[in-house]
Structure formats: structure tokens, C-alpha cells
Amino acid sequence: MKKHDLDNLRGRVDELNVKVLELINERTSLVQEIGKVKEKQGVNRYDPIREREMLNALVESNNGPVPNGVLEQIFKGIFMSALEIQEDDIKNALLVSRKRKAEDTIVNVNGLEIGNGTPSFIFGPCAVESYEQVLAVAESIKSKGLTMLRGGAYKPRTSPYDFQGLGLEGLKILKRVADETGLSVVAEIITPSHLEEALEYIDVVQIGARNMQNFELLKEAGSFNKPVLLKRGLAATLDEFIHAAEYIVSKGNSQIILCERGIRTYERATRNTLDISAVPILKQETHLPVYVDVTHSTGRKDILLPTAKAAIAVGADGVMAEVHPDPAVALSDAAQQMDIPQFDEFYAEIQKFMNTHGS
């Protein structure tokens, strides 16, 4: 074969490559439109029966020289890529998506800006037990120039016989202490019916890991103009976590702090497994600030400091941890809460780390 004949054949192949590309792109555009229709109708995007019907029709129309097995492999790749693009379209359309809103959302808690590039902190006891207990922790928090106090008034526990919290009385204690110290209150609400009455006492609504997919609670929290700290579920994927936040935003409230608090794995050295990679992924995928709860993710006081440093190092907007005046007599999670001297040392080391690393 002469060289110019080879060049001609290659030229025709190049032309066909472009035509095939144009047809694939045209097909993908149609599939995107189909995906929009399916989303409105609530139909699953992937339809294996439809895919098999298309492959069978192609095999019947195939006159070679491409073998049927190769033909199916090629078109399965085309089908899969189109499905992935459909999924990306839906993900990018989410109100919490970074593609939808490029700039960071700043959550304002009584003047404290969360997500502005400077890490902030939330400390307090696991459960509200008494006014004196909460006040002792609050005074330690205030002495450090911090402004947020956490405390559990409603405690969803694994066992029904464990301490369930003081309920509304616990919220009143938090509010009293907050008024006396000037701190902002972060407290978990576990049912939609409690939310409206709780807003009088708290500044940030916490939705805990066990309620991450309590969709009625998420929607109710979205209907109020109050910051929400949303914790990742014990076994939730990041996609499920992001969609939980979307429930809140879809109702009009974009003042959301995402909180990585560890996920359940087979590892038993820690209470949960801290998914530190979740922080940069959530920061890339969404425009919301991201916190890390080092207490619940580890359940170990001896590694709270290195995990908090790791959280800040990977870009977390803040750290959350538990403090109790006398953890030995705590009514819940006694082993994982810092006492006040440990808290003093912990925070001093965090400050030193942040100063050294320019946070």
C-alpha cells in the first residue's frame, strides 16, 4: 500500500472519530434531558431492562466486523458514562453544591462568623446535669475568649435505661448560664415537636447523628431562621450527608454547619472512626462550613489533641469537644469528657498549633 493511500485511510478514520464523538455528545445531551424528566417523575435513573433492550437491538443490527461481545462492551461504556453525567447534573444542581454557589457560606452565631477562614470552637458537657455543672464549664470557656457552649438537654441513647437528659429544664439551665456569661448555646433537638419551643433557649440547633435522616426534623429546622449544626450519621455516606443538608436548605435556611463526628467501622480502638478525608471533600463539594467533633469520633481523651490538630490542618472550620467539671460522676459518656484542667491544656496546645501553622 502506498503512503498516500494509508494517509487517506487514516484521514477517513479521523473524520469518523469526529462524527462518532458528535453522535455520542448528541446522545448524552438527550440522556441528560431524560434524566431531568425522570427526576421530576421520581423515576430511577438507571433502568437495567431498558439497557438490555437497547443492547439486544444493537446486536440484532450488527453486521460486523465488530464482534457482538465487543459491541456490548463499547455501548455499556457509553451508557455508563451518560448515567454518571446524569448523576453529576443532579449533584451540581443541589442548593448546597459548590458548583451552585462558589463562595463560602458564613454562618453567623451572635456575631461569631463560622467559615471565614479562622477556626472556631464549641465546648461543653455531654449532658446538662445541673446549673452548677454547666456554669463551671461556661466560665472556663468564657475565660478563653470563646463564645459557644454546647450541652445535651435531650439525649437519644442506645439503651432506653440510660440517662435521657433533662429536656426543657436542661434548655432553661443552658439559657440561664448563657445569659449570665454571654455565651451562645448549641443544643440538640430530637423531634420536630420540640423545635419551636426550644428556639427560645438556644442559638444553634444541633441535629445529631441518629437524626441525620429524620427528614421531618430536617424540614422543620429549615423553616426557621436559626443556624443548624448537622452531624453526619453513624453509617452515612457523604452523599447522604450532603442530601440531608439539602433538606434544610430547600426549606429556606442555608445557615448550616456540617459536622464530621466519626463513622462506624470494624475498628474498636476508637469509639468510631474519624473520617478526616470528609473535611476537604465536603469543603470541595459544598459551600458550607465544616466542623469536626473529636470527642464522639474517638471516644478517647488521650487522642483528642492530635485529632483536633489534624482537623484544623485539613481545613476544618472548627472543632467540637466535650468538657465536664468532674467526668468521673458524669451521667453520660464519662470516659470521653475532659475535665477543666485537661481542657485548659488542650486549648493552650491548640492555640500554639494554630499560631505556629498560621491558622
TALINRA-V219401 format. One line per field, one symbol per residue. ss: DSSP state (H for helix, E for strand, - for the rest). psi: psi as a letter, one per 20 degrees, with the letter a starting at -180 (. if undefined). Layout:
BEGIN
ss=???
psi=???
END
This chain:
BEGIN
ss=--HHHHHHHHHHHHHHHHHHHHHHHHHHHHHHHHHHHHHHH------HHHHHHHHHHHHHH------HHHHHHHHHHHHHHHHHHHHHHHHHH---E---------EEE--EEE-----EEEEE--E---HHHHHHHHHHHHH----EEE-E---------------HHHHHHHHHHHHHH--EEEEE---HHHHHHH-----EEEE-HHH---HHHHHHHH----EEEEE------HHHHHHHHHHHH------EEEEE--E---------E---HHHHHHHHHE--EEEEEHHHHH--HHHHHHHHHHHHH----EEEEEE---HHH----HHH-E-HHHHHHHHHHHHHHHHHH--
psi=pqhhgghgghghggghgggggghghgghhghggghgghghikqphpnhggghgggghgghiojrjpqhgggggghhgggghhghhghhgggiiqhiqhhhohqqppponlipopjjioqrqpqrqgqphrgggggggghgghhjjrippqpohpooqgpiirpjrichhhhhgggggghhijrqpoqppiqhhigghhhhiqhpoporhijhknhhgghghiiqmpqpooqpqhkprhghgghghhgghijiojmppqopkqrpaipjhrgaoonhihghghhghrjqqprpoighhgjohijgghhgggghhjjqirqprqpqhnhhjqiqlhhipqrghhgggghghgggghhhjk.
END
